Amino acid sequence: MKQILIVGLLAMFSGFFACNTQSNPTIADVPQIQPNQESEPVNTKNKQPVLVELFTSQGCSSCPPADRVLTQLETEQPNPNAEIITLSLHVDYWDRIGWKDPFSSALFSQRQAVYGQAFNLGSNYTPQMVVDGQKEFVGSSMENAKKAITDSTKTVKATVELQSAENSLKVKISDIPKHENATIFLAVAEDNLSSNVTRGENSGKKLAHTSVVRELKSIGLVTAQQNSFATEATVQIQPDWKKENLKFVVFVQDLSLHVDYWDRIGWKDPFSSALFSQRQAVYGQAFNLGSNYTPQMVVDGQKEFVGSSMENAKKAITDSTKTVKATVELQSAENSLKVKISDIPKHENATIFLAVAEDNLSSNVTRGENSGKKLAHTSVVRELKSIGLVTAQQNSFATEATVQIQPDWKKENLKFVVFVQENGTRKILGVNRTGAM
């Protein structure tokens, strides 16, 4: 079985951004702080942190029991040797069947799809629980959850320290155990959420939720040679999130086996990522395609075709020039990018993405279908991450995103692309790019 290993994690509560800190000693032991005052660093060494992810949906009648199991794990902490850190990720593929889950996201469906590949599952299902990226089972099974958590307490993990200031989170990770290339994720989760469901399989029920993921984003990468990491991540609280119910979870995940679907056929593309396969799969669903294929080109999230067709590309681009888009302004500084977006046209909830792309790359292919060829590439995406969200009511957005340049990227060949994409339709609402910092 392929493994997607969690090699370190920690959670802290949102009181760190407010006057009255509410801290659970099983999660983090931190003093109260005042607004605009930095907290003391947070870490824990008495218990082994274990990440429990639940893929769920308000549209699924089997999910409420699993939601209750997750709540019990979070509130009761049944394992004396574990610091159980929970995340509830609401998938979006149930949204087409009667009820649209207000907490759902295609990003979470994509994440679940990666686990599906790793566990050799034929398809996604709900409720699914995944413990430390290593074991999966039906999410309503408390017995399986307790056993998997117990097994995970035996795994050595990195030390993760978190220190918060106003609208930012300082992250320091040390003693990362032996690993392949890994990604550092930041999840913003909210407790005490509920919905009165009026349609679908759970019609007439009031559903309560714990640890609902409001945002999940990458805040950095560590290569196989690195055993430590430090950054300061921007945290943007949306108006409809209750600060007193928020918590911030940082985890390091070994993504060495997140390869795309061609990597198993003779040649491993050095620029491939399962994250890009996931993104393509979302487009496949949107375009009602039976499966992914390459080369596929997508223009403005609205038209797709075989990527070798210049004629189709020109036509799609011409059509897209008729669409009104937001104004995206970018200003780069050392290791950061200031983003200002205004005049966003009428839209549904949307995500702001930052892509770091590199030109003038090439590879000498020694195996597979292109064996013996030297392949040259332009605009190769080195990193793609979410840097913010805009609700249907917002027509502007601003942030400063951290950009971490990896040692093997050539700065002079890099470009930074920021785009706003509607979550439901996948439509691109605005886009701009800037050169190397």
Secondary structure in CASP SS format (residue, H / E / C, confidence):
PFRMAT SS
TARGET T0000
AUTHOR 0000-0000-0000
METHOD secondary structure of the structure
MODEL  1
M C 1.00
K C 1.00
Q C 1.00
I C 1.00
L C 1.00
I E 1.00
V E 1.00
G E 1.00
L E 1.00
L E 1.00
A E 1.00
M E 1.00
F E 1.00
S H 1.00
G H 1.00
F H 1.00
F H 1.00
A C 1.00
C C 1.00
N C 1.00
T C 1.00
Q C 1.00
S C 1.00
N C 1.00
P C 1.00
T C 1.00
I C 1.00
A C 1.00
D C 1.00
V C 1.00
P C 1.00
Q C 1.00
I C 1.00
Q C 1.00
P C 1.00
N C 1.00
Q C 1.00
E C 1.00
S C 1.00
E C 1.00
P C 1.00
V E 1.00
N C 1.00
T C 1.00
K C 1.00
N C 1.00
K C 1.00
Q E 1.00
P E 1.00
V E 1.00
L E 1.00
V E 1.00
E E 1.00
L E 1.00
F E 1.00
T E 1.00
S C 1.00
Q C 1.00
G C 1.00
C C 1.00
S C 1.00
S C 1.00
C H 1.00
P H 1.00
P H 1.00
A H 1.00
D H 1.00
R H 1.00
V H 1.00
L H 1.00
T H 1.00
Q H 1.00
L H 1.00
E H 1.00
T H 1.00
E H 1.00
Q C 1.00
P C 1.00
N C 1.00
P C 1.00
N C 1.00
A E 1.00
E E 1.00
I E 1.00
I E 1.00
T E 1.00
L E 1.00
S E 1.00
L E 1.00
H E 1.00
V C 1.00
D C 1.00
Y C 1.00
W C 1.00
D C 1.00
R C 1.00
I C 1.00
G C 1.00
W C 1.00
K C 1.00
D C 1.00
P C 1.00
F C 1.00
S E 1.00
S C 1.00
A H 1.00
L H 1.00
F H 1.00
S H 1.00
Q H 1.00
R H 1.00
Q H 1.00
A H 1.00
V H 1.00
Y H 1.00
G H 1.00
Q H 1.00
A H 1.00
F C 1.00
N C 1.00
L C 1.00
G C 1.00
S C 1.00
N C 1.00
Y C 1.00
T C 1.00
P C 1.00
Q E 1.00
M E 1.00
V E 1.00
V E 1.00
D C 1.00
G C 1.00
Q C 1.00
K E 1.00
E E 1.00
F E 1.00
V E 1.00
G C 1.00
S C 1.00
S C 1.00
M H 1.00
E H 1.00
N H 1.00
A H 1.00
K H 1.00
K H 1.00
A H 1.00
I H 1.00
T H 1.00
D H 1.00
S H 1.00
T C 1.00
K C 1.00
T C 1.00
V C 1.00
K C 1.00
A C 1.00
T E 1.00
V E 1.00
E E 1.00
L E 1.00
Q E 1.00
S E 1.00
A E 1.00
E C 1.00
N C 1.00
S E 1.00
L E 1.00
K E 1.00
V E 1.00
K E 1.00
I E 1.00
S E 1.00
D C 1.00
I C 1.00
P C 1.00
K C 1.00
H C 1.00
E C 1.00
N C 1.00
A E 1.00
T E 1.00
I E 1.00
F E 1.00
L E 1.00
A E 1.00
V E 1.00
A E 1.00
E E 1.00
D C 1.00
N C 1.00
L E 1.00
S E 1.00
S E 1.00
N E 1.00
V C 1.00
T C 1.00
R C 1.00
G C 1.00
E C 1.00
N C 1.00
S C 1.00
G C 1.00
K C 1.00
K E 1.00
L E 1.00
A E 1.00
H E 1.00
T C 1.00
S C 1.00
V E 1.00
V E 1.00
R E 1.00
E E 1.00
L E 1.00
K E 1.00
S E 1.00
I E 1.00
G E 1.00
L E 1.00
V E 1.00
T C 1.00
A C 1.00
Q C 1.00
Q C 1.00
N C 1.00
S C 1.00
F E 1.00
A E 1.00
T E 1.00
E E 1.00
A E 1.00
T E 1.00
V C 1.00
Q C 1.00
I C 1.00
Q C 1.00
P C 1.00
D C 1.00
W C 1.00
K C 1.00
K H 1.00
E H 1.00
N H 1.00
L E 1.00
K E 1.00
F E 1.00
V E 1.00
V E 1.00
F E 1.00
V E 1.00
Q E 1.00
D E 1.00
L C 1.00
S C 1.00
L C 1.00
H C 1.00
V C 1.00
D C 1.00
Y C 1.00
W C 1.00
D C 1.00
R C 1.00
I C 1.00
G C 1.00
W C 1.00
K C 1.00
D C 1.00
P C 1.00
F C 1.00
S C 1.00
S C 1.00
A H 1.00
L H 1.00
F H 1.00
S H 1.00
Q H 1.00
R H 1.00
Q H 1.00
A H 1.00
V H 1.00
Y H 1.00
G H 1.00
Q H 1.00
A H 1.00
F C 1.00
N C 1.00
L C 1.00
G C 1.00
S C 1.00
N C 1.00
Y C 1.00
T C 1.00
P C 1.00
Q E 1.00
M E 1.00
V E 1.00
V E 1.00
D C 1.00
G C 1.00
Q C 1.00
K E 1.00
E E 1.00
F E 1.00
V E 1.00
G C 1.00
S C 1.00
S C 1.00
M H 1.00
E H 1.00
N H 1.00
A H 1.00
K H 1.00
K H 1.00
A H 1.00
I H 1.00
T H 1.00
D H 1.00
S H 1.00
T C 1.00
K C 1.00
T C 1.00
V C 1.00
K C 1.00
A C 1.00
T E 1.00
V E 1.00
E E 1.00
L E 1.00
Q E 1.00
S E 1.00
A E 1.00
E C 1.00
N C 1.00
S E 1.00
L E 1.00
K E 1.00
V E 1.00
K E 1.00
I E 1.00
S E 1.00
D C 1.00
I C 1.00
P C 1.00
K C 1.00
H C 1.00
E C 1.00
N C 1.00
A E 1.00
T E 1.00
I E 1.00
F E 1.00
L E 1.00
A E 1.00
V E 1.00
A E 1.00
E E 1.00
D C 1.00
N C 1.00
L E 1.00
S E 1.00
S E 1.00
N E 1.00
V C 1.00
T C 1.00
R C 1.00
G C 1.00
E C 1.00
N C 1.00
S C 1.00
G C 1.00
K C 1.00
K E 1.00
L E 1.00
A E 1.00
H E 1.00
T C 1.00
S C 1.00
V E 1.00
V E 1.00
R E 1.00
E E 1.00
L E 1.00
K E 1.00
S E 1.00
I E 1.00
G E 1.00
L E 1.00
V E 1.00
T C 1.00
A C 1.00
Q C 1.00
Q C 1.00
N C 1.00
S C 1.00
F E 1.00
A E 1.00
T E 1.00
E E 1.00
A E 1.00
T E 1.00
V C 1.00
Q C 1.00
I C 1.00
Q C 1.00
P C 1.00
D C 1.00
W C 1.00
K C 1.00
K H 1.00
E H 1.00
N H 1.00
L E 1.00
K E 1.00
F E 1.00
V E 1.00
V E 1.00
F E 1.00
V E 1.00
Q E 1.00
E E 1.00
N C 1.00
G C 1.00
T C 1.00
R C 1.00
K C 1.00
I E 1.00
L E 1.00
G E 1.00
V E 1.00
N E 1.00
R E 1.00
T E 1.00
G E 1.00
A C 1.00
M C 1.00
END
